[in-house]
């Protein structure tokens, strides 16, 4: 293709001139030499008495016709050469654009993920020491939501410019891997302190105010660092390790940096396995209710049960709620599990002898959900369980987020006869405030007031009981254990405590054991031994 460029106008002129001269020379040779010889060779008559003028006229005529016969093809050829040259240039430009799009990010101008991975693979194959700084912007989504995508694009370009300056300073290459994720690729084996300095520079520069955003936006950066010399020599693995280190920073508060830590990777994989197992457990209804008795004081008759979640694994082992409830909440499955526990407990209660009450803890997200009251009332109606036998326990943490929504929802449930109890009372910072703002029916004194040796807490318990009497509220004391026997239950009853629960009165039991205890218990008495199993 490049040979066509050799046919410049000058060269074409020379070619035409050469062709005309050649044709003229052949015509002269023919007229003055070759014609007579050829005619004699074939035995044809030949008149040699032509005048030279006639011969020259033939030469000029044939040469002129030859010249004119070359003009049109030459013009066409020239046009074709010009068009071909233009097409070739366009093809070269298109190829250049394709290469740019293939290896460079169109918005920021930085190399893209493909080019980044090619460079990383090439350097690792050459046994070059490589360090990856994986950078993810903090709070970038609100920038797009509040200011529009055009401002978001401008922020991306500004971030790219700042990273290029940092890359130039430290001899690195900046890349945009996609979205708000960037990277610095460093071909060096620096000390940890030097790498930390680079990471701090990145965080400081990207956290500085952006000219595109007038108001403070909280925009910042979290950095994950992986090194080929200590972490991995495979490109994909090394990038994954940097991502793991970055994710750790996101989990610990953002705007920070972390080096890859194999121990954290193991913990993260264990959490991922736990999340997967819990998701299956919810689908298979392996999370079941255990029942801890609640007794009335001073007679100690069992009047109800608190529903406590237990995860019964396939191997028969029992997992306590503290080990899986936070994970369920992170997965968004806690509400589904709560509904399942209530359904199982209501079904089990139909076999009990007596109208025992059920007490159930409700999460903060459910308390402020506007759909929660109607959904709960519909479930109770479907289960044919009286609202008057259900008690909902809430914590102060559940009220902090949206007190108004909590008040509306709880008032609607109370109107149908459901009891509302404030759990862990005495440990929060604003318990009295919530008592005045919400129509609380019952308070549950936290178990910390009854720990071993906490004799000095009893005056506070006495004050709480006095306050409850003045507010006409019922009180349940939690965490009453075996070592409190015999004086504490009697002391609580004398000071106006209505209910109690704890190991002294029974440990949490599975449904079958709770059924046996309710069927075998004499009316108005408590069979303690039937309720004392493993926690």
Steps between C-alpha positions, in 0.01 A plus 500: 500500500780741577644453147211703367641803676800483262281607208526874553396746219865545398549127469184464292619780268835327453324170427279667236804674344691174492206326335471773232875494427494124482205508258671770288825302486319181400310691227822645358669162509202345330472755219867527417620145564264229615210550256709417182668205667171359626325531160789323327495230770140416424541545119263791483537787251653811647539842344811662633449827315303665782604850576658563834222746580249222478710284724533772760131572481434135587745521789336811640150364445566166672682673783218750547237225500708306754531807721125568485421135571703527820332816633167345610648191673755722671230735630294205620809344658585828671147521641514143619835560666363809674190318623704203613736729687208670677342164585830379638535810717143457628572136574814600690302759700224248574760247607659760727158582650428131550829456679422802717154369588643155566768616741394840634201619701300744287396722793813531711765436235675249728583148390207263551473161669607310187820697452562491876475121508726470194768713666465318831527160331801614295687633804426194710611271216829691494535441878479874567392604853153651476279686749128560444316786669131430443302821562125518549330837549299548819151654484512545122142386442351798692700729270317358199166495682522854640691684227430302183707272281672787320653612829581138575686474169690818580599354838627184327714713269634703794583181691679366191703821471605486866595134471709573191691763697563247780602235247747742342645584841559138602569343160172308486226452239143613570202303372124513523362149542136604475238712677662672797780243527855606413846353534865596526742244361852534637795305361727510803581327829462782752496467876165478677545851636543639148192317373304630798613852412372459143165371628468791742578742216225345289246523783594859584491620137170330415339619824587864426207719383398460138436820302195337340332454841423816694372338820695241703414157365708265713673381185815307580685182410570158649817324386593132494864401443641170374861415415634239262803444722295373797141439386470344151668481161183448298333812358140408584590378848707808577213728395256293706723536805510877454119497478481298822723751677289786367177332613647469847546877504140550393385281787713682757387854428627609154758764407779270611745252350580137572763255382377157402476272804452124442331466840234752403448309175432184701257687724324648200466159338368357825241779513405431140458131582291591805279728294444226244424243770259739675317573177444126457406467867226761460366322192501164681357645823799382703466809722243403759353653816619403845284599795610650831229514767382827653356468848266718699613621839473417782335165418751407224232358272602481134286747309683514169813435297752720328574382146876462450655407165724194464665365187482121495757381247476177302752334734280582800723777639327809637621850407419785737332816365798725574693306233248541218245774572738784392575311179129451431450873548778579252341260251158662543351169617427588862139602435431175315653297783296694759178421312604134476577479874162653586318261267676197651437620856131569439457154347677339797292696754182332378619179667579661835272467798414857583489837331864590540624830366777524242768767511700584185789739430451734203788657307543872442432470127167329563390753766526795260364314196160652416380163368595309815181547709261387228725208405525383863126534564425308179741224602345468846154479346617233259662306786185546713710628789343765726677838495453523878739206547788661310763727648750687282836586652687798361834654594594865527729458198192418293346834598795728432472492122139613453305553819192641326462197271552267797233683701245474217562132441501401868184699572322316218605164642404599855155594375454132409606379844867422436727579797810713440798447728821708519783247524839543673366793699761688698789453256403764243559871512142621465268240647290752692466715190361208302261410781348848476480500119368146447210311650714226654307228688789324668871547570754220531780577744830401341681194633811706575326630817492144637854384425699326776617747762281782363339565840553874458273489193196402702422859609486594131267205436284617789485847344402356161222299664375809679494695175312219327236502773450875457465454123270200544736273302572132541858388560694185411840426653740316268800283581383354832743212543546207739746688722228757583291242688325552731477866584493688165159388361335577834675837521386586145143401578493708818619805304235468230664292224234306311695245298843337482697272273839335513672167561353485847160444341604314189743501210398544134351174373404354164135473402459136607646565845287811546192297405587231754552757774168672435309173489661354813503814714233510769272798478646806675835332568836489328681183405853640501679177416314456172621836375865475598692384194800618310505863400 
